[in-house]
């Protein structure tokens, strides 16, 4: 198509020269661009409507592969990665992420409050003699007591975690297969900010879980969020998710077709 050829080569050749070469008025080209843009947005709006319709009429468990098949029946060819992006844009509910994160942070802060109330300046509370006990500690480092006194560094890390989670949720579809990944991201975010609240408010982090049997560093609920979340994430990446499932997290912005 002539207009498409002009559009593809206008950065190489002068637009007016190309139009004269094909005997086309520049105004005709600009009208073509406006019409193409209108059709693109109409197509996109229809795809979004179909995504919502099929998702909510299939008990909210339809994945991106099945969604592609349904959409294709209406004449729309969409790649796996693009379907991830479309489903996330139309179906993601940010308030759910915020509520879960706040609840996890609140649980962490509540346990630390109890630790201060009942364990500070007290002998350790033994749960299993010689194995596990509650032992109050003011930790001015990172998880498990490492990197003491690096408060600015920890603030930067917490901000990076926040941005990484936002990026993850922007790229990931609401396919039920990705629910574990979403929960892990929420847990890691809650863990990072649970400890950061302590550092900003107190200048240290309250730790109180202690495995005496193996002399494991004293830790807290926020540390559990991060550590368990990262272990489960590694297992999912190695044994559950395929390369194409994770492609949506690595791809750049696709060109419009």
Secondary structure, 3 states (H helix, E strand, C coil): CHHHHHHHHCCCCCHHHHHHHCCCCHHHHHHHHHHHHHHHHHHHHHHHHHHHHHHHCCCCCCCHHHHHHHHHCCCCCCCHHHHHHHHHHHHCCHHHHHHHHHHHHHHHHHHHHHHHHHHCCCCCEEEECCCEEEEEEEECCCHHHCCCCCHHHHHHHHHHHHHHHHHHHHHCCCCHHHHHHHHHHHHHHHHHHHHHHHHHHCCCEEEEEEEHHHCCCCECHHHHHHHHHHHHHHHHHHHCCCHHHHHHHCCCCCCCC
